[in-house]
């Protein structure tokens, strides 16, 4: 089988490796598609070497079919389409004991802390595998994991029917948050300076505005009779995004921090005091979020596949990473393992 191996910053090798039979409690999955996300890009840049190390097989956004069933595993069939929830919690820490296993203090993330999905055969614990509808295209299913992030974020914010929602940042997760919030009945405004990303958002029926030409606070005030937004999701990772997300909120509005900010940001705490604003962190997802993401994509309620900008065989993986880091007209990039990968 083939595997993409991270060596060091900006260095990936494609290796031939022997297939390993699944161990007790495992399923072996023939990978169909692997998505490349922002975390993978951070690894590629060398920013996570202390955690990932050399000789790592990365990747966690995926779809595939069961190729082999390990000892002690029942209820599955060879050829069945599946995806994987790539997080494994300890079950013993304070977060797990409080039913917050998705933010386990000793979380093992497949594709970071252990081998991931950038290999043609992936052996994973059966309890992390989720079945897919037989008629769901596997290319579309590769977007389930980032959609689950969006589902969790929207649920964390308690978005309700007719809420006014603002999303700052129109990358894949920002657009998916906007789309999921709309399916909950919210009125959504997406803030994104890049024209290509705004165009992709429009394909998912999300209204997007350029902050350079639109006063977003004034726009939202006009639409809410001066009240402001009920919820703001900060997904841009920028200082300007934080400022807009705070300024746009109504009394007791909810700011949901989704982006990973690598450095402290200046925040208008007086506005938090004055309007009794609330700040929420939102990280990863739970199994119910993955299940809902499968449903949304399978029913077409969220057309996540419209985010796919590029699909290529494993031999083009380095070019795929380069395309994603270029910041041009690219949203989601997928690696196709079905042709020439075995």
N, C-alpha and C positions, 0 to 999 in steps of 0.2 A: 504494500500500500504506500501511498505518498503522504508526506506530512510537511507542513511549512514550519520551519524551525527558526526562532528568533536567536540570533547570535550576539549582536550588540547593536548600538544605535544605528538605524537605517540599514541594517544588514539582515536579510532573510534568506535562508537556503531551503531548497526543496529536496527532501531526502526520501529515498526508498527505505521503508522499514518493514519488518515482518509483521504480519497480522497476529494479534494476540487474542486468544479465545477469552470470552467474558468470564470473569470470576463469579463466585457465588453471589447472587443478588444483583448481578449486572445484566444489562442489555448491550449488545453490540449494534451500533447504528451505522448504516451506510449513509454518509453525508451526501445530501443533494446540493445544498447551497449554504455558504457561510457569509454572513454580513460583516463588514468592517465598521466599527463604531469609534467614537472619540477616545474611549479607553484604549482600544487597540492602537490608535494613533499615538497616544501618550507612551505606550510601551515601545512602539517603533522608534520614537524619538529618543529613547533611552531614559525617560523620566521616571520609570518604575523599576529600574534595574535592581534596587535593593530588595524588592519584593518578588520580582519575576525571575531574575537570574538568567544565565545563558542556557542554551539547549531547551528553551521553553517552546511548547506548542500552544499558541494563543488562540483566541477566538471563542465567542460564546453565543452570538446570534446565528441561528441555524435552523435547518429543516432536513429531514431525511427519512429513511425507512429502516425498520428493524431487520438486521441481517442475521443475527444469531441470539439465542436466548440462553442465558447462563443458568447454572444449577440453582434450584430454589426459587425460581421466578415463574409465576403463573399469570394467566390473564392476558397474555400478549401473543401475537402471531407474527411469523416472519413475513416481511413485506408490508407490514402495517405502517402508515405514515405517522410520524411523530415529531415533536420538538422537545427541548430540554429546558427546564428551569435551572440555570447554572449556579445556584446558590445552595450551599449546604451549611446548616446551622448546627451548633453544638448541643442544644437542648438543655443546657445547664446554667448558662449565664443569666444575669438579671434581666436582660432583654427577652431572652427565650422564655423564662419563667413568667414573664408578664404578657406572653402571647405576641411578642414583637420579634419573632425569629428572623425576619428579613433584615433586622439591624443587629443581629447577633454580634457579641463582642469578640467572638472567635470565628467569624465567618470564613468559610473556605469558598472562594469564587473560582469555579471551573474556567480555565482559560487564562487565569492569573496565578492562582496558588497551586493549581494542578493542571495537567494537560487539558487542552481545549479542543474546539471543533474544527480547527484548520488541519484536518487529516481525513483521509477518505474513509477510515473506519474509526469510530469513537466508542470506547467502552465506558459506560456511565452507570451509576446506581439506578436501579429500576424505579425507585421512589421519586426520582427527579424527572422522569419521562412523562410527557403528556400526549395522549392520542389526538390525532387530527381528523377532521372530517375527510372522508375518502375523496370528495370532489373539490377539496381546497388545493389549488395549485401550489406546489412546494416552493416555487419562487416567491409567491405571496406570503407563504408561511414563514419565510426567513425574517419577516418584519414583526413577528409576534412579540419577541422580547422587548424591543423598543416601544411597541404599542402598550405592553404591560406596564412599562415605566409611566407612560402617559395616563393609563387607567388608574394606577396607584396615586399619582399626583393629584388628579381630579377628585378622587375619592378622599384623599387626605384633606383637601380644601373644602369638602362638603359642598361642592358646586351643586346648585339647585336650579330648577326651572325658572327662567326669566332673570337669572343673575346676570349682571354685566361683568364680563371677564376681559381682562387685558393680559396678553402674553407678550413679554419683551424677549425677542430672540426667535428667529424663524428657521433654525436648523431643524433636522429631522424630529427631535423630541419636542421642540416648540410647536411645530406644525401639528404633530400628533396630539399634543395636549389641547390645542385649539379645536381640532376635529372631534376629540372625545368629549370635550366640554359642550360643544354644540349638540352632540347626540344626547346629552343630558338636559337639553332645553335651554342652555345659556345663550346669551348674546355675546359674541366674541369679537374682539379687535386684536389683531396681531401686529406687532411693531417690528419691522425688519428693514434695514437699509439696503440690502442686496436685492436687485430687481429680479434675478433668477429665482431666488427663494420665494419672493412674493408671488411670482408666476406659479410655482409649484403649489403654494398654499391655495391659490385661486382654483387649482384643479381639484382640490379637496373641499371646495366651496367655503374656504376661509377668507374673510376680508382682511387684507393686509395693507399697512400704510408705511411709507417712508418717513422716519422721524425728521429727516432733513427738510421735508416740504410740508409736513403736517404737524400742527400743534396737537399732540395726542391728548393732552390734558383738556384742552379746550373742546376737542371733538367728543370726548367721553362726557364732559360736563353738559355739552349740548344735548347729547342723547339721553342723559339721565336727569334732565331738568336741574342741573347744578349739583346733584348729589355725589357723583363719582362712581367708580367701579366697586363692586362687591368683593371681587377677587382679582389679584394680580399675580401672575406667575413670572418669576425672573429666571429666564433660560439663556440669556445672552452671555453671562459671565463678565459683563462690562460694568464700569462705574456708571456710565450713562443709563444703562438698563436698570440698575438699582434705583437711581434717582427718579426715573420715569415711573417705575413700579410703585414707589412710595407716594409720589405726588399725585398719582391718578386715583388713589383709594378714597372711598367714602368713609363716613363715620363707622368705626368698628369694622373696617374693611380688613381683608385677610391677605397678607403677602406670603406667597409660597416660594421658598428658595429652592430651586431645582438645579441651577448651574453650580459647578464647582469653581469657586473663586479662589485663585491661587494666592491672593494677598488680601489683607483687610481692606474694607471699603468704608468710605465716609457715608454715614446714614443720618438723615434728618430726624433725630430722636425727638425733637420738639413736636414734629408732626405726629409721631407715634403717641406722644403724651396728649396732644391737643384733640386728636380724633379717636383716641383709644384703639389704635390699630393693633392687629395681632400678627405675629410672625411665626410661620411654620417651616420646619425643614421637611424635605421629602426625598427619600432615598430608596432606590431599588423597587421591590414589589413583593407581593405574597402570592401564594398559589391561586387564590381566587382572582387576582389581577391577571395572571396568565390565562386562566380559563375564560375570563371576560374578553381579553384581547383576541383569543382564538375565535370567539363568537362574533365579535365586531368585524374581524377581517373576513371570516367565512360568509357572513351575511351580506357583506358589502357596505355595511353601515359606516365603516371607516376604510376608505380606499387607500390603504397604506402602500400598496404596490406602486402608486403614482410617484412615490419618493425615489424609486429605483432609477438611478441615472446611468449605471454602467454594470454590465455583467460580463465576466471573462473567465477563462479557464485558469486552473491553478498555476500554470506556467507564467501567467501574467500578474502574479500577486504583487510583485514589487511595483509594477506600473500602476496597479490599483491603489496602493498606498500613496504613491506619488500624486495620482489624480485627486485623491481625497484631501491631501495636505495642501494642494495648490490653491484651494479656496475659490476656484472658478465655478463653472456651471455644473456642480456635482452635489448631490444630496446623499443618497445611499449607494454604496458599491458592494456588489455581491461576487463571490467566487463560486463558480460552477464546477462541482466535483464529478459530474456525471459523465463527462467526455474525457477520456484519456487519463483519468485519475487513478486507475487501478492497474 
